[in-house]
Structures are given as structure tokens and as C-alpha cells.
């Protein structure tokens, strides 16, 4: 168990000593949490957290050793102490929706959790060479602070070109720094189409000279608006002198964000063929991809990382911690933390929050609480930035008093992100009235709110099956002129599915996504597929499955499992399913294998209680 913060400082010396010895520093040690290794370390007087029975310092303050390659053994073969036959079950129930089984229907995301956009594509605005770094967070400019931003926000969606020409004819000029902030603000507001038109006009009019990062920014917006295949074609129009590594890594990040395995691998290999170095950015993108679609390939990425002598970043460790935690390999997760600290990589609050989250859902409440105490510091009022992250964590633990305590620090002069976190946290605790009060109180300060705050309350209603309130909020959003985004649609689908109106949920999904020209979330389709599957509705299950493929969601095991479940519940054999999976480069795990056996028309020994008889 993690110990109190006061144990941290003395152990820092121990950590440096262990790191300097490097006796356990090879790739053959990291993440192997099996009993044999633990016994060996114990005999050698190892001070690692996996070996010591005495209390340990708080999260990210452990003495440790480093290394990587036992990921290959303990992850690919699943022979670790916390692994075994149940790992595939856990992967199936968790990896796709990122929701652990113990959480039921509750959303377990933390504020600003992993995002291909945040940790990848937005890096194109950096002036340095560190592909994994992120720019300092700039406050979103108000329109009054930037005349050009005001003009862009007021411009008709398809009238940006004319608006910019009018701006130039009016004697105004374009300053590169102002353009940068305008584009960043449009991105933050998710006005990708307008941002793309701005860059297109700048390139066509030659008002300013564009550099590689400008072209990369345009490529990123093309991918967001038109898809990765058009983005790839756009590269051909970029001057060769500006067709560098930044451009291709931007394309790679967008392929990963769409979970397009084939195209992601093609782009990664293309970068190597062009002679670009293998960077931690590219490695992180592959890890992020395989974390979502095929965790067993993570071992290959780590081997490549070692071969290319690429040093992991904080984001690398976060991905590995999250992956280990998702399959409940807590010992393996702790080894990742040990390795990180041995390399001198400092954790941030979100990294600690990720560890705490997995401790919570693995049933290690005491460890989680110790981390939360460490995150609070000695004075939470002086460490206010931690409040927005601690709010949902205390809610996961069911600690309403602590949620109230965190909110009291912020309530008198709240920030937008804190309000968002409070709405979600009170909703998770089932305190709908408190969540509603936070939402309504926001209007006293900000007058108008963006759709994401409506979405937060909509999620509360969806989670609590408050169908009528959800419909009323959707109507209010429309009246207030809020754009119904994919998160809103996802919550509406959940509301209607929870009310038993699955056909209506499917109709809403298609109509709203089509009218708003948006790609629905994977989870929206999965909710429909899961519901049809439980009913044994093969026709609609196959239809939703096909829609998933059409939307580019093809490479995830969960959808195949749900489709097979539909055949099981319908007590109907399925033909050629193995071939379908093989064609999609999907390989059955233990759960899929048992379902295939149960639905195999040529299998005389039925399983799953003889097709649920």
C-alpha cells in the first residue's frame, strides 16, 4: 500500500541509488509481476514496490528499477500473477468502451484524459523539436480581444473567404501571431471547418508565407473535416521542402484517432521509408492505437522502441499504466510507475489520477485514497488546480463529503472546467439536484454556455434514466442555440435505449449525425448493438454492425462479440464468422472462441448451456 507523503523524501535517495545500479534495468524486468520474479527480487534484498511488504511512499514516489521487455512476456502471453484466463474477458468488457465492469453504466473518464488531438495533433503548433511536448495552455481569447477572431466567429459557415477578403480590403493586415491564436481558438471551439477555410484562403491568397507547421495544421483540419484519405492526398500538394516529419506525424495521429490500423501502420512505415527518425511521438501513437484495438501488439511496439533507442515520455508511461490497469494487472501497473521514476520522469496530476482510478476499480481503496491525499497536498486551497481532477475520483469512491469539500474550494469563484467536473461528479453520486444547481448557477456568471456543459448534465440524466428531463434539456439546447454535438447525440441514444425506445434511439442517431454532418461516437453504435444483441435481433444487429464498419470502426473485438451474442440469444447458428473476422484481421480471444463454438452449426458439443436452453 502507498504510504503517507512524509515517506517520499527519504526514498528519493533510494530511488536514485537503484536507478544508478541498473542491475534490474533491462527490458527483461519491467511489468513481470509473476511470483518467480518477485521471489528472486526478495532474495536479493530488492527495494522495489513489488517486493516490499512494508508501506510504500505515495504514488510516483517509489524506489524502483526500470526495464521494458517483460511486457512481451506478461502482456502477450498473459502469464503474470494478475493475469490468466480472465484477462480476455476483462479486455472484452473494458477496452472498447474504456469502462470497467465494476463501473456498470458510469462514465469513468477523467478531465482532459488521453486524446489523440490534445497529445498529438495540437503539437503541430510547437516551435521546438519535441514531438511529444505540448504548448503551454493559452487562455481562450475573447472575440473582443481579437478583431479577426470576432470576424471569424460571426462569418457565415460557407462565407469565410468573402469575409476575409472584405477584412483585407478594409485596410486590415494579417499578423502571424494573431492568425495562430485565431486558429487555436477556432480549434478549441471545434470550428474545424472555419479554421480550414481560413488556412485555405491564406494559402491561396499568399498573404503570408506558410511554413511546414502551417501545412501540417491544414492537413490536420482536412483530416478532421474530410477524413484521412483526403488528408493523405493533400500531402501531394504541399511543397516538397515543407513535406517533412511534422506533416506525416500529423497524418499518423489522425489515422490513429480514427482507429484505422491499416492506414496508421502504412503511414508509420512510410515515415521510416522517407528516412524520418522513429520518435517517441510516433511510438506513442502506435501504443495509443494498439491500446484501443489490439493490446497484444504493444509488446512489438516496445521492442521497436528499445531497438531504436527511443526514450519514453510521460505520455508513454501513462498509456502503459492505463493499459495495465484496464486488465486489472495492478502489479504490472505499479512496475510501470517504478520504471518511470527510475528514468527520472516526473508525473503530473493526471498520471496520478489514472493510477488512482485503476486502484479504485480494482478494489484497492486504501491505495487510491493515499494517492488522492498526495494529490491534495498540504493545503487544497493553495493547490486548487487539483480540485477538478479530485472531484470525479472522490465520486468514484462514493465519498460525497469529499466531493462537497472539493467543490466548496471552487464554488465562490468557480472556473468553467471545475463546474464541468462538479456536474459530472454530483451526477455520478446520484445527486441530480446538486448537479442541476451547479449548471444553473453558471448562467449567473457566464450568461451563455457552450454545448459541452449542457452535454455534461445530459449525461447525468442519461445515467440516471431521467428520460423526461433529458428530452426537456435537449429542447432547451435547441432554443438556446446550442449545437448538438456527438456527445449530446450519444447521451440521447442512451436516454432512449434506457427508456426501451431502441428504434427511436437509432433514428435519432442517424438523423442528427446526418443533419449535423458528424461521425457518431463508437459507443453510440455499441449501445444499439448491445441492446439488439440481448434481444436476439440478428437483422438489426447485423445492420448496426455494418454501420460501424461504414463509419470506419472496424478493428475492435467488442463489436464482433456482441454480434455473436445476437446469434446465441436467437439460438441460431452462424456460418463463416471466423472467415469474416480473419478478413478484417481480427483474431478471436477466449470469449469469442467460446461464442464461436456455441454458434458453430457443425459443432455437436454445444456450449453456453446449449445455446441458452
C-alpha positions in Angstrom: 0.0 0.0 0.0 1.1 3.5 -0.7 2.3 5.3 2.5 1.9 8.9 3.5 3.6 11.8 1.8 6.2 12.2 4.5 7.9 9.0 3.4 8.6 10.4 0.0 11.7 12.5 0.5 13.9 9.8 2.2 13.1 7.4 -0.5 14.1 9.7 -3.3 17.7 8.9 -2.4 16.9 5.2 -2.6 15.3 5.7 -5.9 18.4 7.4 -7.4 20.6 4.6 -6.0 18.5 1.9 -7.5 18.4 3.7 -10.8 22.1 4.1 -10.9 22.8 0.4 -10.3 20.8 -0.7 -13.3 21.0 -4.3 -12.2 17.3 -4.7 -12.9 17.3 -2.1 -15.6 16.9 -4.2 -18.8 13.8 -4.7 -20.8 13.5 -8.2 -19.2 12.2 -6.9 -15.9 9.5 -4.3 -16.5 6.0 -5.4 -15.9 6.8 -9.0 -15.0 4.8 -9.3 -11.8 4.9 -13.1 -11.6 5.7 -14.9 -8.4 9.1 -16.2 -9.6 10.5 -12.8 -10.3 9.1 -11.4 -7.0 10.8 -14.2 -5.1 14.1 -13.5 -6.8 13.9 -9.8 -6.1 13.1 -10.5 -2.5 16.0 -12.8 -2.0 18.3 -10.1 -3.4 17.1 -7.6 -1.0 15.4 -5.6 -3.7 13.7 -2.4 -2.6 11.1 -2.4 -5.4 7.4 -1.9 -4.6 6.5 -5.4 -6.0 8.8 -7.0 -3.4 8.3 -5.0 -0.3 5.6 -5.8 2.2 6.2 -2.6 4.2 4.2 0.5 3.4 5.4 2.5 0.4 5.5 6.2 -0.4 2.7 7.9 -2.2 2.1 7.5 -5.9 5.0 8.3 -8.1 7.5 8.3 -5.2 8.7 4.8 -5.2 12.2 3.3 -5.2 12.3 1.2 -8.3 14.2 -0.3 -11.3 13.5 0.1 -14.9 13.1 -2.1 -18.0 10.7 -3.0 -20.7 10.7 -6.3 -22.3 8.7 -8.4 -19.8 5.7 -6.6 -21.2 6.2 -9.0 -24.0 6.0 -12.0 -21.7 3.5 -10.8 -19.2 1.3 -9.0 -21.6 1.4 -11.1 -24.8 1.3 -14.4 -23.1 -0.6 -13.2 -20.0 1.3 -15.3 -17.5 1.6 -12.7 -14.8 0.3 -13.1 -11.4 -2.6 -11.0 -12.1 -3.3 -12.4 -15.5 -4.6 -15.6 -16.6 -7.8 -16.9 -18.3 -9.9 -14.0 -17.2 -7.8 -11.4 -19.0 -9.5 -11.8 -22.3 -12.8 -11.4 -20.5 -11.6 -8.1 -18.9 -10.3 -6.8 -22.2 -13.6 -7.5 -23.9 -15.6 -5.8 -21.2 -13.3 -2.8 -20.9 -11.0 -1.9 -23.7 -13.5 -0.7 -26.3 -15.7 1.5 -24.2 -12.9 2.2 -21.7 -15.4 1.3 -18.9 -14.5 -1.3 -16.3 -17.2 -3.9 -15.5 -17.5 -2.7 -11.9 -18.5 0.8 -13.1 -21.7 -0.5 -14.7 -23.0 2.3 -16.8 -21.0 5.1 -15.2 -18.5 7.1 -17.3 -15.0 6.7 -15.9 -13.2 9.4 -17.9 -11.2 12.0 -16.1 -10.9 15.6 -17.1 -8.6 16.0 -20.1 -7.8 12.3 -20.3 -5.9 10.9 -23.2 -6.8 12.3 -26.5 -5.1 11.9 -29.9 -6.0 15.6 -30.5 -4.6 17.0 -27.3 -1.5 14.9 -27.1 -0.7 14.6 -30.7 -2.2 16.8 -33.4 -2.2 20.0 -31.4 1.6 19.5 -31.0 1.9 20.9 -34.6 1.9 24.4 -33.2 5.1 23.8 -31.2 8.2 25.7 -32.1 10.5 23.1 -30.6 11.5 19.7 -31.9 10.0 17.6 -29.1 7.1 15.8 -30.8 5.7 14.7 -27.5 5.7 18.0 -25.8 2.7 20.2 -25.6 2.5 24.0 -25.8 1.6 25.9 -22.7 -2.2 26.2 -22.4 -3.2 29.6 -23.7 -6.4 31.1 -22.3 -9.1 31.2 -24.9 -9.2 34.7 -26.3 -12.5 36.6 -26.2 -13.7 37.9 -29.5 -13.3 41.5 -28.2 -9.5 40.9 -27.7 -9.0 39.8 -31.3 -10.9 41.6 -34.0 -10.0 38.9 -36.5 -11.4 36.2 -34.2 -14.6 38.2 -33.8 -14.9 38.4 -37.6 -14.3 34.7 -38.0 -16.9 33.8 -35.3 -19.5 36.0 -37.0 -18.7 34.9 -40.5 -21.2 32.5 -42.2 -20.1 28.9 -42.3 -19.6 29.0 -46.0 -18.7 32.6 -46.3 -15.2 32.7 -44.7 -13.4 33.5 -48.0 -15.6 36.6 -48.7 -15.3 37.7 -45.1 -11.5 37.6 -45.1 -11.3 39.4 -48.5 -13.6 42.2 -47.0 -11.3 42.3 -44.0 -8.2 42.8 -46.1 -9.9 45.4 -48.4 -10.8 47.3 -45.3 -7.2 48.1 -44.7 -6.5 45.4 -42.1 -3.5 43.2 -42.1 -2.8 39.7 -41.1 -0.3 39.1 -38.2 1.0 35.6 -37.9 0.7 35.5 -34.2 -2.9 36.7 -34.4 -3.7 34.1 -37.0 -2.2 31.4 -34.8 -4.4 32.4 -31.9 -7.5 32.6 -34.1 -6.9 29.1 -35.4 -6.3 27.8 -31.9 -9.5 29.4 -30.6 -11.5 28.0 -33.5 -10.0 24.6 -32.8 -10.9 24.8 -29.1 -14.5 25.7 -30.2 -14.3 22.8 -32.6 -15.0 25.1 -35.5 -12.7 23.0 -37.7 -14.4 23.9 -41.0 -13.9 27.6 -40.4 -10.3 27.1 -39.4 -9.7 25.1 -42.5 -11.2 27.7 -44.7 -9.0 30.3 -43.1 -5.9 28.3 -43.8 -7.0 27.6 -47.3 -7.6 31.3 -48.0 -4.3 32.2 -46.6 -2.5 29.6 -48.8 -4.4 30.6 -51.9 -4.1 34.4 -51.5 -0.4 34.2 -50.4 -0.9 36.9 -47.9 1.7 35.3 -45.6 4.4 32.7 -46.3 3.4 29.3 -44.9 5.8 27.0 -43.1 5.8 23.3 -42.5 3.7 23.6 -39.4 1.1 25.7 -41.2 0.8 23.0 -43.8 0.6 20.4 -41.1 -2.1 22.4 -39.4 -4.1 22.5 -42.6 -3.6 18.7 -43.2 -4.9 18.1 -39.7 -8.0 20.1 -40.4 -8.6 18.4 -43.7 -8.5 15.1 -41.8 -10.9 16.3 -39.3 -13.4 17.7 -41.8 -13.0 15.4 -44.8 -11.2 12.3 -43.4 -7.7 10.8 -43.5 -7.7 9.7 -47.1 -8.3 13.2 -48.4 -5.7 14.4 -46.0 -3.2 12.0 -47.4 -3.9 13.2 -50.9 -3.4 16.8 -49.7 0.2 16.0 -48.9 1.0 15.7 -52.6 0.1 19.4 -53.0 2.5 20.5 -50.2 5.8 21.9 -51.5 8.5 19.2 -51.1 10.6 21.5 -49.0 7.8 21.6 -46.4 6.8 17.9 -46.6 8.7 16.9 -43.5 8.3 14.7 -40.4 5.8 17.1 -38.8 3.4 16.7 -41.7 3.5 12.9 -41.7 3.2 12.6 -37.9 0.1 14.8 -38.1 -1.4 12.4 -40.6 -0.4 9.4 -38.4 -2.1 11.0 -35.4 -5.3 11.4 -37.3 -5.2 7.8 -38.6 -4.8 6.7 -35.0 -7.7 8.9 -33.8 -9.9 7.0 -36.3 -8.6 3.7 -35.1 -7.6 2.9 -38.7 -5.0 0.2 -38.1 -4.0 -0.4 -41.7 -3.6 3.2 -42.6 -1.8 4.0 -39.4 0.8 1.2 -40.0 1.2 2.4 -43.6 1.9 5.9 -42.6 4.4 4.8 -39.8 6.2 2.6 -42.3 6.2 5.4 -44.9 7.8 7.7 -42.4 10.6 5.2 -41.9 11.0 4.7 -45.7 11.4 8.5 -46.1 14.2 8.4 -43.6 12.5 10.2 -40.7 13.7 9.1 -37.3 11.5 7.0 -35.1 10.4 9.5 -32.4 8.6 9.0 -29.1 5.6 10.8 -30.7 5.3 8.1 -33.4 5.8 5.3 -30.9 3.1 6.8 -28.6 0.7 6.9 -31.5 1.2 3.2 -32.1 0.8 2.5 -28.4 -2.4 4.5 -28.3 -3.7 2.7 -31.4 -3.0 -0.8 -30.1 -4.2 0.1 -26.6 -7.6 0.5 -28.3 -7.7 -2.2 -30.8 -5.1 -4.9 -30.2 -3.2 -4.8 -26.9 -1.0 -7.8 -27.7 0.8 -5.8 -30.3 2.0 -3.4 -27.6 4.9 -5.8 -26.9 6.1 -5.4 -30.5 6.0 -1.6 -30.2 8.0 -1.7 -27.0 10.6 -3.9 -28.7 10.8 -1.5 -31.6 11.2 1.3 -29.1 14.2 -0.4 -27.4 15.7 -1.2 -30.8 15.5 2.4 -32.0 16.7 3.6 -28.6 13.7 5.9 -28.2 13.3 7.2 -24.6 9.8 7.0 -23.3 7.9 10.2 -22.3 5.3 10.8 -19.6 2.6 10.1 -22.1 4.2 6.7 -23.0 4.1 5.7 -19.3 0.6 6.9 -19.0 -0.6 4.8 -21.9 1.1 1.7 -20.4 -0.2 2.4 -16.9 -3.7 2.8 -18.3 -3.4 -0.4 -20.4 -2.2 -2.5 -17.4 -4.8 -1.0 -15.2 -7.6 -1.8 -17.7 -6.9 -5.5 -17.4 -6.5 -5.4 -13.7 -2.8 -6.1 -13.7 -2.1 -3.9 -10.8 1.3 -5.3 -10.1 2.2 -4.7 -13.7 0.9 -1.2 -13.5 3.0 -0.5 -10.4 6.1 -1.7 -12.2 5.5 0.8 -15.0 5.4 3.5 -12.3 8.6 2.2 -10.9 10.3 2.2 -14.3 9.1 5.8 -15.0 10.6 7.1 -11.8 13.8 5.3 -12.3 14.2 7.2 -15.5 13.5 10.5 -13.7 10.2 11.2 -15.5 8.1 13.4 -13.2 4.4 12.5 -13.0 1.6 15.1 -13.3 -1.8 15.1 -11.6 -3.5 13.3 -14.5 -0.9 10.5 -14.3 -1.6 10.1 -10.6 -5.3 10.3 -11.2 -5.1 7.5 -13.8 -3.3 5.2 -11.2 -5.9 6.1 -8.6 -8.8 5.4 -11.0 -7.5 1.9 -11.6 -6.9 1.2 -7.9 -10.5 2.2 -7.3 -12.0 -0.1 -9.9 -9.6 -2.9 -8.9 -10.9 -2.6 -5.3 -7.7 -1.1 -3.8 -9.5 1.7 -2.0 -6.7 2.4 0.6 -4.1 2.8 -2.1 -6.4 5.1 -4.1 -7.1 7.2 -1.0 -3.4 7.6 -0.3 -2.8 8.9 -3.8 -5.7 11.3 -3.5 -4.2 12.6 -0.3 -0.9 13.1 -2.0 -2.6 14.9 -4.9 -4.3 17.3 -2.5 -1.1 18.3 -0.9 -1.0 20.0 2.5 -3.4 22.8 1.5 -6.0 22.1 -1.1 -6.9 25.8 -1.3 -3.3 26.5 -2.4 -3.5 23.6 -4.7 -6.8 24.4 -6.3 -5.8 23.1 -9.8 -6.2 19.6 -8.3 -9.8 20.1 -7.4 -11.3 19.5 -10.9 -9.4 16.1 -11.1 -10.1 15.1 -7.5 -13.8 15.7 -7.8 -14.6 12.7 -10.0 -12.1 10.5 -8.2 -13.9 11.1 -4.9 -17.1 10.5 -6.7 -15.9 7.1 -7.9 -15.1 6.2 -4.3 -18.6 7.3 -3.3 -17.2 10.0 -0.9 -19.9 12.7 -1.1 -18.4 14.7 1.7 -15.1 14.9 0.0 -16.8 15.9 -3.3 -18.6 18.7 -1.4 -15.3 19.7 0.2 -13.5 20.0 -3.1 -16.4 22.0 -4.6 -16.5 24.4 -1.6 -13.0 25.4 -2.5 -14.2 26.4 -6.0 -17.8 27.4 -5.5 -17.4 31.0 -4.6 -15.4 31.8 -7.7 -15.7 28.8 -10.0 -13.9 28.1 -13.2 -15.6 26.5 -16.2 -13.6 23.3 -16.0 -14.3 23.0 -12.3 -18.1 23.4 -12.9 -18.0 20.7 -15.6 -16.2 18.3 -13.2 -18.7 19.1 -10.4 -21.7 18.4 -12.6 -20.3 15.1 -13.6 -19.3 14.2 -10.1 -22.6 15.0 -8.4 -24.3 13.2 -11.1 -22.2 10.1 -10.6 -23.2 10.2 -6.9 -26.8 10.3 -8.0 -27.3 13.9 -6.6 -29.1 15.2 -9.6 -30.4 18.3 -7.9 -26.9 19.3 -6.9 -25.7 18.8 -10.4 -28.6 20.9 -11.7 -27.8 23.7 -9.3 -24.2 23.9 -10.4 -25.4 24.1 -14.0 -28.0 26.8 -13.3 -25.6 28.8 -11.2 -23.2 29.0 -14.1 -25.6 31.3 -16.0 -25.3 33.9 -13.3 -21.6 34.3 -14.2 -21.3 33.4 -17.9 -24.8 34.2 -19.2 -24.3 31.8 -22.1 -22.7 28.3 -22.1 -21.2 26.1 -24.8 -22.8 22.8 -25.6 -20.3 20.8 -23.5 -21.9 22.0 -20.3 -25.3 21.0 -21.5 -23.8 17.7 -22.5 -22.5 17.1 -19.0 -26.0 17.5 -17.5 -27.4 15.4 -20.3 -25.0 12.6 -19.4 -26.3 12.8 -15.8 -29.9 12.4 -17.0 -28.9 9.5 -19.2 -27.0 7.7 -16.5 -29.9 8.2 -14.1 -32.5 7.2 -16.7 -34.3 10.6 -16.3 -35.9 10.4 -19.8 -38.3 13.4 -19.4 -35.6 15.7 -18.1 -33.2 14.7 -20.8 -35.8 15.5 -23.5 -36.5 18.9 -21.9 -32.8 19.7 -21.8 -32.4 18.7 -25.5 -35.2 21.1 -26.3 -33.6 23.8 -24.2 -30.3 23.4 -26.0 -32.1 23.9 -29.3 -33.9 27.0 -28.0 -30.6 28.4 -26.6 -28.9 27.9 -30.0 -26.5 25.2 -28.8 -25.0 22.9 -31.4 -26.0 19.3 -30.8 -22.6 17.5 -30.9 -21.7 13.9 -30.9 -21.7 13.8 -27.1 -25.2 15.1 -27.0 -26.3 12.5 -29.5 -24.6 9.8 -27.5 -26.5 10.8 -24.4 -29.8 11.0 -26.2 -29.2 7.5 -27.6 -28.5 6.3 -24.1 -31.7 8.0 -22.8 -33.9 6.4 -25.4 -32.3 3.0 -25.1 -32.7 3.2 -21.3 -36.4 4.0 -21.9 -36.8 1.0 -24.1 -37.2 3.0 -27.3 -34.4 1.5 -29.3 -35.8 2.2 -32.7 -36.2 5.9 -31.8 -32.6 5.9 -30.5 -31.4 4.6 -33.8 -33.4 7.1 -35.7 -32.1 10.0 -33.6 -28.5 8.8 -34.1 -28.8 8.7 -37.9 -30.9 11.9 -38.4 -28.9 14.1 -36.1 -25.5 12.9 -37.2 -26.5 13.3 -40.9 -28.1 16.7 -40.4 -25.1 18.0 -38.4 -22.6 16.2 -40.7 -20.9 14.4 -37.8 -19.4 11.0 -37.3 -21.2 9.4 -34.2 -19.2 8.0 -31.4 -18.3 4.3 -31.3 -20.2 4.0 -28.0 -23.4 5.2 -29.6 -23.5 2.3 -32.1 -22.3 -0.1 -29.4 -25.3 0.7 -27.2 -27.6 -0.1 -30.1 -25.8 -3.3 -31.0 -25.7 -4.4 -27.3 -29.5 -3.9 -27.0 -30.4 -5.7 -30.2 -27.9 -8.5 -29.3 -29.6 -9.1 -26.0 -33.0 -9.4 -27.8 -31.6 -11.9 -30.3 -32.4 -9.5 -33.1 -30.0 -10.7 -35.7 -31.3 -8.4 -38.5 -30.8 -5.2 -36.6 -27.6 -6.4 -35.0 -26.1 -7.1 -38.4 -27.4 -3.7 -39.7 -25.7 -1.8 -36.8 -22.5 -3.9 -37.2 -22.4 -2.9 -40.9 -22.9 0.8 -39.9 -19.9 0.5 -37.6 -17.8 -0.7 -40.4 -19.1 2.0 -42.8 -18.1 4.6 -40.2 -14.6 3.2 -40.0 -15.0 1.4 -36.7 -13.6 -1.9 -37.9 -10.9 -3.4 -35.9 -12.3 -3.8 -32.5 -13.1 -7.1 -30.9 -16.1 -5.9 -28.9 -18.5 -5.4 -31.8 -17.8 -9.0 -33.1 -18.6 -10.4 -29.6 -21.9 -8.5 -29.5 -22.9 -9.7 -32.9 -22.1 -13.3 -32.0 -24.2 -12.8 -28.8 -27.2 -11.9 -31.0 -26.9 -15.3 -32.7 -26.6 -17.0 -29.3 -29.7 -15.3 -27.9 -31.6 -16.1 -31.1 -30.5 -19.7 -30.8 -29.3 -19.6 -34.4 -26.1 -21.0 -35.9 -23.8 -18.6 -37.7 -21.9 -19.5 -40.8 -18.5 -18.2 -41.9 -17.9 -15.9 -39.0 -14.3 -17.0 -38.5 -13.6 -16.1 -42.1 -15.3 -12.7 -41.6 -13.0 -12.0 -38.6 -9.9 -13.2 -40.5 -10.7 -10.9 -43.4 -10.9 -8.0 -41.0 -7.6 -9.0 -39.4 -9.4 -9.8 -36.1 -8.3 -12.8 -34.1 -10.7 -14.5 -31.5 -9.9 -14.3 -27.8 -11.2 -16.8 -25.3 -14.7 -15.2 -25.1 -15.1 -15.0 -28.9 -13.8 -18.6 -29.2 -16.5 -19.9 -26.8 -19.2 -18.0 -28.7 -18.0 -19.3 -32.0 -18.2 -22.8 -30.6 -21.7 -22.2 -29.3 -22.9 -20.9 -32.7 -21.0 -23.4 -34.9 -23.6 -25.4 -36.8 -21.1 -28.3 -37.2 -20.2 -28.4 -33.5 -22.1 -31.3 -31.9 -21.0 -30.4 -28.4 -22.8 -27.1 -27.8 -21.6 -24.7 -25.1 -23.2 -21.8 -23.3 -25.8 -24.2 -21.8 -26.7 -25.5 -25.2 -27.5 -22.1 -26.7 -29.2 -20.8 -23.6 -31.6 -23.7 -23.3 
